[in-house]
Amino acid sequence: MTKVSVKTGDTVLVNSGKDSGKKGKVLAVKKVKGHVRVLVEDVNIMTKAKKARTAQEKSELIKQEAPIDVSNVNVICPSCNKAIRVRHAVVEGKKVRVCPKCAGVLDSKFVKAKKADTKSEDKKAVKPAKTEKKSRAKVAHEEKATKTAVAKKPTTTRSSQRGV
């Protein structure tokens, strides 16, 4: 299953396609056949013909938004107004979406609760820890050490076990 960092209500910047450079609000996020698509306001406008079903109705052309792939949009941080790749951090026991440039929290529910509690500690508490990169380096070093230790062990073959 694909991880989605874009949520309904986010402001996004379209970075590819015929509408590249446009900003809009996400109206819906849909998962269809293994692909995640987003419906962005005033982006990817398609014309659809509506046929009259009764004598009172009129046939007309309706312009509506069509979904685009989630990989073609970047979330815009509400605090610094920059297009970002969303980072995740655990703050006060909750996993929240975080801006890597200004360390602002993107989740509106958490932001409202956070502002009511404290305003001064907002940036200090939100910075994501960089322990993941260190642990990967340690793991790589340990794997390298075990590989060299395994290579130094004397190997026994079946012929040497039989006494041949």
C-alpha distance (Angstrom), angle and dihedral (degrees) to the residues before:
residue distance angle dihedral
M1 . . .
T2 3.78 . .
K3 3.78 121.6 .
V4 3.77 114.7 -124.7
S5 3.80 122.0 -155.7
V6 3.81 94.5 178.1
K7 3.79 118.4 88.0
T8 3.78 134.5 -174.5
G9 3.79 110.4 -83.5
D10 3.82 96.2 29.9
T11 3.79 119.7 128.4
V12 3.80 110.2 -125.3
L13 3.79 138.9 -173.2
V14 3.82 117.3 -137.0
N15 3.80 107.3 -133.4
S16 3.82 102.4 -177.2
G17 3.76 141.6 24.4
K18 3.78 132.0 45.3
D19 3.82 92.2 -44.5
S20 3.82 97.5 47.6
G21 3.79 113.3 151.1
K22 3.81 94.8 28.9
K23 3.79 121.3 124.8
G24 3.77 123.5 -147.7
K25 3.78 146.6 152.7
V26 3.82 119.1 -97.0
L27 3.80 108.9 -115.5
A28 3.82 97.9 -179.4
V29 3.81 142.4 -3.8
K30 3.81 115.1 -145.5
K31 3.80 130.7 -174.3
V32 3.81 109.4 -151.1
K33 3.82 124.4 173.4
G34 3.80 95.3 -26.6
H35 3.81 93.9 -45.2
V36 3.78 126.1 103.5
R37 3.79 115.5 -140.5
V38 3.78 130.2 -176.5
L39 3.79 130.3 -151.7
V40 3.81 108.3 -140.6
E41 3.79 123.9 -168.0
D42 3.86 113.5 -105.1
V43 3.83 92.7 -3.0
N44 3.83 127.4 114.6
I45 3.81 94.1 9.0
M46 3.82 113.0 -164.7
T47 3.79 129.2 -171.2
K48 3.78 116.1 -128.5
A49 3.82 125.2 -171.1
K50 3.79 114.8 -132.6
K51 3.80 114.1 -159.6
A52 3.80 120.5 -148.1
R53 3.81 109.9 -110.8
T54 3.79 97.2 -172.1
A55 3.81 135.0 29.0
Q56 3.82 91.3 -104.6
E57 3.84 94.9 54.8
K58 3.79 124.2 81.0
S59 3.77 126.5 -136.9
E60 3.78 110.4 -121.5
L61 3.78 146.2 163.1
I62 3.80 113.3 -109.7
K63 3.81 121.7 -159.9
Q64 3.79 113.2 -149.7
E65 3.79 140.7 158.6
A66 3.79 118.6 -94.1
P67 3.81 121.9 -155.0
I68 3.81 121.8 -99.4
D69 3.78 129.1 -160.9
V70 3.79 116.4 -84.6
S71 3.82 90.7 -127.9
N72 3.80 89.4 67.0
V73 3.82 95.0 63.7
N74 3.80 136.3 66.3
V75 3.79 123.6 -157.9
I76 3.81 115.4 -116.3
C77 3.81 113.7 -136.3
P78 3.82 109.5 -125.4
S79 3.81 93.3 -146.4
C80 3.83 101.4 47.5
N81 3.88 99.9 20.9
K82 3.81 93.6 -133.7
A83 3.79 128.8 131.7
I84 3.81 106.8 -111.4
R85 3.76 145.2 174.1
V86 3.77 105.5 -117.2
R87 3.80 119.2 -115.6
H88 3.79 125.4 -162.1
A89 3.79 126.1 -135.8
V90 3.78 136.2 170.9
V91 3.80 110.6 -120.1
E92 3.80 119.7 178.9
G93 3.79 90.9 -17.1
K94 3.82 95.8 -50.7
K95 3.79 126.9 105.3
V96 3.81 108.1 -128.4
R97 3.80 137.2 174.4
V98 3.80 112.7 -106.3
C99 3.82 136.0 -167.8
P100 3.82 109.1 -122.0
K101 3.82 92.5 -153.7
C102 3.81 102.1 51.8
A103 3.84 101.2 11.1
G104 3.82 90.8 -124.2
V105 3.79 120.6 153.3
L106 3.82 114.2 -115.0
D107 3.81 99.2 -166.5
S108 3.80 105.8 96.8
K109 3.83 96.1 -157.0
F110 3.79 91.5 54.6
V111 3.82 92.9 43.5
K112 3.84 92.7 55.9
A113 3.80 92.3 50.0
K114 3.80 91.5 44.0
K115 3.83 94.1 51.4
A116 3.79 90.8 52.4
D117 3.81 91.5 52.6
T118 3.80 104.4 41.3
K119 3.76 135.8 -14.0
S120 3.80 102.4 -177.8
E121 3.81 98.1 56.2
D122 3.82 93.6 48.4
K123 3.82 98.4 105.0
K124 3.82 95.8 38.2
A125 3.81 95.2 52.8
V126 3.80 95.8 43.9
K127 3.83 101.0 56.1
P128 3.80 108.5 112.1
A129 3.78 116.7 -123.1
K130 3.82 116.7 -113.7
T131 3.78 94.2 -147.1
E132 3.81 92.3 114.3
K133 3.82 93.8 70.1
K134 3.80 92.3 47.8
S135 3.78 92.5 49.7
R136 3.81 90.7 50.9
A137 3.80 90.0 53.1
K138 3.79 91.0 49.0
V139 3.80 91.3 48.9
A140 3.81 91.2 50.1
H141 3.82 90.7 49.5
E142 3.81 91.6 49.4
E143 3.81 91.9 48.5
K144 3.80 90.4 51.0
A145 3.82 90.9 49.6
T146 3.81 92.5 50.2
K147 3.80 92.0 47.9
T148 3.80 91.4 53.9
A149 3.81 90.9 46.0
V150 3.80 90.8 51.1
A151 3.79 90.7 48.1
K152 3.85 91.8 53.4
K153 3.82 94.4 52.4
P154 3.80 113.5 101.2
T155 3.76 110.9 -108.9
T156 3.76 121.8 -139.9
T157 3.75 122.5 -150.0
R158 3.76 127.7 -157.4
S159 3.77 92.3 -107.6
S160 3.83 92.1 56.1
Q161 3.82 90.9 48.9
R162 3.81 91.7 53.4
G163 3.77 92.3 51.0
V164 3.82 94.8 -114.9
